[in-house]
């Protein structure tokens, strides 16, 4: 029971922190931006596989109709070793859309910085808790509110530390736009 209480406290604190970071990262001069919520589930691509649940609060800044800059405070909760472990990070990305070719197709790419509660997953040594996360996503916009993404994310320490096996995750993520700022 104490483990569930700790997990609930961590989830509430993470959501609150992500919202505060999102508000503080939004420059005052942005007039055409969106914010939303992304939730999803994924699996590590190594054996033994581990499940991971994903939550983020993305902020978009549209600079043109065809691309947007995205800042995405995010958290992942994993059951890597039969216990709940987490990764919290900030993922700046570039989002490309193709309005003349296909208005429903989106591509995102970027590299984030993260802190994790673990340094080993599935026998793979990550070295330290400080991790980078190159990310690539392919999204399908169903309407103006909902987009579904397939996301590939690699976690590693970029050889800053002795051990750097890295681990790859793939996610299906649902993104809902909540409003403009």
C-alpha positions in Angstrom: 0.0 0.0 0.0 2.9 2.4 0.8 4.3 1.7 -2.7 1.1 2.7 -4.4 0.8 5.9 -2.2 4.4 6.8 -3.2 3.6 6.1 -6.9 0.5 8.3 -6.7 2.4 11.1 -5.0 5.1 10.9 -7.7 2.6 11.0 -10.5 0.8 14.0 -9.1 4.1 15.8 -8.4 5.3 15.0 -11.9 2.2 16.4 -13.6 2.3 19.5 -11.5 6.0 20.0 -12.3 5.4 19.5 -16.0 2.6 22.0 -16.0 4.8 24.6 -14.1 7.7 24.0 -16.5 5.4 24.4 -19.5 4.0 27.7 -18.3 7.4 29.1 -17.5 9.0 28.0 -20.7 6.4 29.8 -22.9 8.0 33.1 -24.0 5.7 36.1 -23.6 6.0 37.0 -27.3 4.5 33.8 -28.6 1.0 34.5 -29.9 0.3 31.4 -32.0 0.9 28.4 -29.9 -0.8 25.2 -28.7 -0.6 23.2 -25.6 -1.9 19.7 -24.9 -1.5 16.4 -23.2 0.1 13.2 -24.5 -0.4 9.8 -23.0 0.8 6.4 -24.3 2.2 3.0 -23.6 5.3 1.3 -25.0 7.7 -1.5 -24.7 11.5 -1.8 -24.6 12.9 -3.3 -27.7 15.4 -5.5 -25.8 14.9 -8.8 -24.0 13.5 -9.1 -21.4 11.0 -6.5 -22.5 9.6 -4.0 -20.1 6.4 -1.9 -20.4 6.5 1.8 -20.1 3.7 4.4 -19.7 4.3 7.9 -21.1 2.9 11.3 -20.1 3.8 14.7 -21.4 2.6 18.3 -21.7 3.8 19.6 -25.1 4.0 23.2 -26.0 4.0 24.0 -29.7 5.1 27.2 -31.4 4.0 27.4 -35.0 6.4 29.4 -37.0 4.8 28.5 -40.4 2.0 26.2 -41.5 4.4 23.5 -42.3 6.5 23.2 -39.2 6.4 23.8 -35.4 8.9 24.0 -32.6 7.9 21.8 -29.7 9.0 21.7 -26.1 7.8 18.6 -24.3 8.3 18.1 -20.5 7.7 14.4 -20.1 7.7 11.4 -17.7 7.8 7.7 -18.3 6.9 5.1 -15.7 8.4 1.6 -16.3 8.1 -1.8 -14.7 11.6 -2.8 -15.8 12.5 -5.0 -12.8 9.0 -5.7 -11.5 9.0 -2.4 -9.6 7.9 1.0 -10.8 10.8 3.1 -12.0 10.7 6.5 -13.8 12.4 8.8 -16.3 11.6 12.5 -16.2 12.9 14.8 -19.0 12.6 17.7 -21.3 12.4 16.9 -25.1 12.7 19.8 -27.5 11.7 18.7 -31.0 10.9 19.9 -34.5 7.5 18.9 -35.9 7.1 18.9 -39.7 3.7 18.7 -41.4 2.9 18.5 -45.1 -0.3 20.4 -45.7 -0.3 20.2 -49.5 0.8 16.6 -49.7 -1.1 15.1 -46.7 -2.7 17.3 -44.0 -2.9 14.4 -41.6 0.8 13.3 -41.6 3.3 14.6 -39.0 7.0 13.9 -38.4 8.8 14.9 -35.2 12.5 14.6 -34.3 14.7 15.9 -31.5 17.0 15.0 -28.6 15.9 15.3 -24.9 17.7 15.3 -21.6 16.4 13.1 -18.8 17.0 11.9 -15.2 16.1 8.3 -14.3 15.6 6.4 -11.1 17.6 3.4 -12.5 20.9 2.8 -14.2 20.2 -0.7 -15.6 17.3 -2.2 -17.6 17.0 -5.7 -18.9 20.7 -6.4 -18.2 21.8 -3.3 -20.1 23.9 -0.8 -18.2 23.0 2.8 -18.7 26.0 4.1 -16.6 24.4 6.9 -14.7 20.9 8.4 -14.1 21.6 11.3 -16.6 20.4 10.2 -20.0 19.9 11.7 -23.5 16.9 10.6 -25.6 17.0 11.0 -29.4 13.4 10.7 -30.5 11.6 10.2 -33.8 7.8 10.1 -34.2 5.4 9.6 -37.1 2.0 11.0 -36.4 -1.5 10.8 -37.9 -3.8 13.7 -37.2 -7.4 12.4 -37.0 -8.9 15.9 -36.5 -7.8 19.3 -35.0 -7.8 17.8 -31.5 -6.4 14.3 -31.7 -3.1 12.9 -33.2 -1.9 9.4 -32.8 1.9 8.9 -32.9 4.3 5.9 -33.2 7.4 7.1 -31.3 10.9 5.6 -31.2 13.0 6.8 -28.3 16.6 5.8 -27.5 17.9 6.3 -23.9 21.7 6.5 -23.3 24.3 8.6 -21.7 26.1 9.4 -25.0 29.3 7.8 -23.8 29.8 10.4 -21.0 30.1 7.5 -18.5 31.9 4.1 -18.5 28.8 2.0 -19.2 26.6 3.0 -22.1 24.6 0.1 -23.4 21.5 2.2 -24.0 17.9 1.0 -24.4 15.3 1.6 -27.1 11.6 2.0 -26.5 8.7 2.2 -28.9 5.4 3.9 -28.0 1.9 4.4 -29.3 1.0 7.9 -28.0 -2.3 9.8 -28.1 -1.9 13.5 -28.3 -4.8 15.9 -27.5 -4.6 19.6 -28.1 -6.2 21.5 -25.2 -6.0 25.1 -26.3 -4.0 28.1 -27.5 -1.8 30.4 -25.6 
